[in-house]
Amino acid sequence: MAVTNKLTALGVSRVKEPGRYADGGNLYLQVTDTLTKAWLFRYMLAGKAREMGLGSANTFTLAEARERARLQRQLLADGIDPIEHRRARQAEVAIAKAAMVPFKDCAGQYIEAQKSGWKNVKHADQWTSTLEKWAYPILGKVPVGGITTDLVLKVLEQRVGEGPDAPTFWNARTETASRVRGRIENILDWATARKLRHGDNPARWKGLLDKLLPARSTVSPTQHHKALPYADIPGFMADLRRRDSLSARALEFTILTAARTGDTVGAQLIEIDAADGLWTIPAGRLKGRRGRRKRDHVIPLCDRALAILKDLSQGADFVFAHEDGLPLSNMAMLELLQGMGFGNDLTVHGFRSSFKDWCSEQTSYPNEMSEMALAHTVSDKVEAAYRRGDMRERRRRLMADWADYCASPPAKARSNVVPIRLA
């Protein structure tokens, strides 16, 4: 039988020489060269010797060290490695501590980590403002590890307005509520990856919240940009050409090129090749998520579009710039529409829909060609084909036909239901 309890409390206090002193039962007193004393548990497992610290002799008495050693021997008797057992418990404590980080703190860290990858610098402000208004009052102080589906639902079903009959956030402002839900989901996924929480994401839509809330499309059907029927485009363009302002020329150019508002106001002279009649919008300026594969968007310019460019001041970096060199405001063309008496009935973006409808109903140009004209995603094979010389010329004819239609007499345009050109 192995001898145990070889050491005494007095003997431990009087040890003055470095070394290891056995007490029995796998327990040792280890004394370093600096006479620092600590308890050590030594054992064999799977043919390998292992050592585990049990704490300082200044913190734990001999009796306490023997009790700690006894607990480790019990683990060994059950086939459990004491060192791995302690590591697992430490990990559990760390996770439990991490899970106490408030949701608001996690959200701030997530936004800071992601904002450099967001194409629009305003996204960080939008995330912060929506979370502050809708999520933080309910989730802000809640430990991220303690957020449940019930709490997420509390955010989405909070009342908007006064009284018990006021609609819920999800029903009254569905688009914003959907974005808030997605942002909460992203933050919780990030927290899980950072080991700040574990388990399923309580803000997940598919297979979870979609069983508890009505679909967004049924509550708030998609609202498309308000567009002018293409039959009314010639009359509108005639009115627009009579207006002598920078915003009028920018809007006319935007319609003729089927471009987006941001593409036009951000257009720079370096992007224009007047000799070949081309406008090349760099991939970095195109709409789309950062990191997604994109290519430069090349737009063949019709004669009228080139004439607009020729009449503009060439002293600024931006194509549509004020005398001080600053580009046209994003709101300038929309304000022009409102000044023309359309109020909230039209959007600048809606003219892209007018162009698409005209392509589909009044021409026989392939759908892929109009999709490329709108800078929509098409397959690599299709894009490669339409970048070749003859296809480029067909795209040039498409834009020229659109310009001719825009300049046609209004009355004639309304009565014309025959495709104007077969591609």
N, C-alpha and C positions, 0 to 999 in steps of 0.2 A: 504494500500500500504506500502510495506517495506521501511523503511528509509534508504537511501544510502548516501555516502559521509560524514560520521560522522567524519572522521579524517581530520586533516589539515597537511600540510607539516611541519609547525612549531611545531605542537603538536607531530608529529612523532619524530622529532629531540630532543624533550625535555623529552620524556618518560624515566623515571628512575627506574620504578618498573617492576619486572618480571610479565608476564601474557599475556593474549590474548586480543587484543583491536579490536573490530568489526568496520569495515568501512561500512558494508552493501553489499548486492550483493554477499554474500558468501566469501568476502575478509576479512582477519584478519591480524593484525600485531602481530607477536609472539615475545615476549621478554623473553630471558632465564635468569637464575640466574646470568650469567656473562654479562648480558645486551647486548647480541648479538641479533640483530633485523633481522627478516626475514618475508617474506610475505607467507601467508598460504591461500589456497583455500579449503573450507569445503563444502561438498555436500552430498546429500542422493541419492542412486541409488539402486533400487530393495530392498528397505527397510533397507539398510545398510549405515551407515555413513562412509564417506571416506575423507581423507585429502591429499592434494597435495601441495608440496612446489612450490612457484613461484619465488624463488630467494632471495638474501640478500637485505635488505633495503639500504645497502651501495652501491649496484650495480644498483638497480631499484628505481626510485623515486615513490612517491605515485601515480602520474598520470600514470606512466608506469605500476605499479602494477594493477591499475584499468583496464587498457586496456588488460592486460594479463588475468585478471579475466573475463572480458567480452567475450574474445575468448573461455574460458572454458564453460561459460554459453551457448554460441551458440552450442557447441558440445553436451551439455546436452539436449538442445532443439531438437536436431536431433537424440537423443537416443544413443549417443556415449559416452562411459566412457572416460573422459579426461586422466585419468592415463594410461589406456590401449592404448589410442591413442598416447600418448607420448612415451610409450615403443616401440610401433611399428615403430614410426619414428626414434627413437634411433637405433633400430635394422637395419633399412634401411641404416642409415648413417654408422653404423659399417660394414655392408656388402659392401657398396660402397667403404669404406676405405680399407677393406681387399682385395677387388678385384683389388686394385692398386698394390698389391705385384707382383713384376716381376716374370715371368715364371722361370727364372734361379734360383731365390731364392727358389721357391717352389720345383724345381727339386732337389736342394741340400738338402732341408729338407726331401723330400721323400726318397732319397737314404740313408740318415743318419738313417731314421726311419726303413727302410726295410733291410739294409745290414746284420744285425745280423741274419736274417732269411734265407739268401741266402746260399745255400750249398757251392758254390764255392766263396772263398774270392775275386777272381778276378772280380766277377760280378760288384761290385761297380765301379772299374776302367773302365770296359767295358762300363757301362752305361754313366759314365762321359765323356769318350773320344768320344763316338759316338754322344752324345748330343752336346758337344763342337764343333765338326766338322760340324754337319749337322743341328742341331736345334737352338742352341744359336745365331748364326749370324742373324737369322730371328726372332726367338721368345724370345730370352734371355731377352730383356728389355721391352717386351710387358707385360702390366698388365695381370695377369692370368685370370681375369674376362673378359678381352677383346679379348681373343683368339677365332677366328672363324674358320669355315671350310676352308674358303679361305686362311687363314694364314697357316693352316696345309698343304693344297695342295701346297702352295708356297714352303714349306720345301720339300715335296715329288717330286715336279716337277722342282726343281732347276737343272740347267744344270751341267753336269759332263764333264768337258773339255772346250776347247775354241771354240768360234764360235756359231752362231745361230743354226747350225745343230747338235750340240753336244747332245747326248742322255740325257734324264732326269735321275735324281737319281733313280726314281722308275723303269725305264726301264734298266738302266745300272748296277745297284747294288741292285737288287730287294730284296735279302735276308736281306741285311743290312737296306735298306729302310723300309722293313716290320717290322724289330725289332725297328727301330726308331719310327715308327708310334705307335706300341704297347706301347713303353715307354712313349710317349707323352700322350697316352690315360690313362695309369695308373697314371701318375702325375696329370692329370686333374681330374680324379676320386677322387684321394686323396684330391685335392684342394676343390672339391665339398663337400666331407665329412667333411672337416675342415671349411666349410662355407666361403671359400675364393672366391668361384664362385657359380653360380647356372645355371640351365638349362641343356639341353642335352650336351653330350660330343662331341665336333666337330671333334675328332680324331677317333670316333667309326667306325669300318669297316662295320659290318653287318647293312644293311639298310641305310647306309649313303655313306661312301667312296667307298663301293663296286659298287655304282651306278655311280661313277665318275672316277674310275681307273680300268684298266684291272686286272683280278685276277692274283695273284702272280704265280699260276701254269701255266698260259698261257704265261706269260712274261718270266719266268725263271723256266722251268720244274725242278722238284726235281732231284738233282744230288746225286745218291747213292754212297757210298764208293766203290772205284774201287777194284774189287775182282778178284782173280785168279780162272778160271774154275776148278771145283773139279777134273776133269780128269788130270789136270796138277799138282795136289798137290803132288803125290808120287815123281815125278821128282824134284820138288822144295824142298821137305823135304830131299831127298838124298843129294842135294847140301848144304842145310842148316846144316845137321849133320856133314859135312866135315869141317865146319868152327868152329874154336876153339876160342870163345869169349863169354863174359858174355851176350852180347846182342843177340848172336845167340841162346844160351840156353834159354834165356828169350822168344824169339820169338817162338822157338819150343814148349816151355811149353804153351805159349799163344794159339797156334794153337791147340795143343792136348786137351786143356781144354775149347776151344771156349770162352775164357775170353776176356774182354776188356783190352786195354792197361793200363788204370789206375788201374785196379784190379791187374794186374801182377806186375807193378812197385811198387805198394803200399803193396804187399803181405808181411806179417810178419810171422816169424817162429811159433809164437804162434797160427796162424790160421791153421797150418798143423798138421794133425793126421796121421803120417806115419803108425802106427800100423793098423788102419782101412782103410788106403788109401783114406782119405778125406781131402778136402780143404774147410774150412768154411769162406766165405767172410762175415764179419759183415754187417748188414743192413745199418749202418751209412756210409759205404764206397761204397754202391751200387749207380749206377746212378739213379737219380730221384729227384723230387722236395722235399725240406725239408718239413716235416709235413705230407707227403703222407704215407699211410700205406705200410711198407716194412718188409720183413723177411730176416734173414740170408740166403745166397745162398750157398748151399752145393754142391760141385763138386766131384764126384767119380774120383779118380786119376788112370790112367792106369799104367802099369808097367814102361813104358818108362818115364812118367812124374815123377814117384817116383825115378827112376834112376837119372834123371836130378837133383832132389833135393838132393839126397844122395851125388852127386859129388860136390855140391857147398860148399863154406866155411860156417861153422855154427857159426861163431863168431859174426855175426851182427844180429841186430833185424830184418832187412829186408831180405827176401829170396834172392832177386837179388840185392846184394850190392857190391860196390867196396871195396877195401882193407881198405879204411878209414871209412867204415861203412855207407857211404851215398848211398841211393838207386839209381838205374839206372834212367837215365833221361827219361822223357816222349818221347823224340825225338830219343832215341838211336835205337829202333827197326826200325823206319821209315828210319833213316839214313843207317842202315844195308841194308834194301831193296834197297835203292838207290845205295849203294855200290855194290850190287849184279847185278846191271845193269838194274833195273826196272824203274829208274828215277821216274817220277810221274805217272807211270802206275798202281801202287798198293798202297794200304794203309793197315796198320796192321788190322784195323777194318774190312776190306773187307774179311778177312779169316773167320769171323763169317758167312758171306753170303755163302762162299764156303761150310762150314759145313752144313748150313741149306739146301742148294741145294742138297748136297749129301744125307742128311737124307730123303728129299722128293722124290728123284729120284732113289736112290740106296738101300733103305731099306723100310721096312714096319712098322717101329716104329711109334707109334701114333704122330700126329702133336704136341699134348700137351707136349709130352716128350721132343721133340727137343726145344720147346719154353721154357720149364723149364731149359733145359741145357744152353740156352742163357740168362737166368735170365729175360725173358720177363714176363709180367703180365699174369697170368692165374687165373681162378676162384678159390675161396677158396676151393670149393668142389674138384676140380681137384688137387689142390696143396696138400690137405689133403690126397688124395688117393695115390699120388706119393711119399709121405713121409713115407708110410708104408714099412715094411721090404722087401716084394717081389718086390714092385715097385722100391725101392732103388736099388735092385739087377738088375732089368731091365735097369735102368739108368746106372749102372756100366757096363753092357754089351754093351750098346750103345756107351759109351766112349771108351771101349776096341775095339769095331769094328771099330770105327773111327781111333784109333791108328793103328790098323792092316792095314786099307786101306792106311793111310799115309805112312806106311812102305812097302807097296807092290811094286813090280817092276813097273816102269813107263810104259813100253810098255803094260804090262798086264792090268794095270789100264785103259789105253785108250780104250782097246778093250772090257772091261768087262761092259756089260749093264744089267747084271742079279743081282737082289738084293742079297747082300752077306749074309743076314740073315733075316729070318722071325721072328719077335718078338712074 
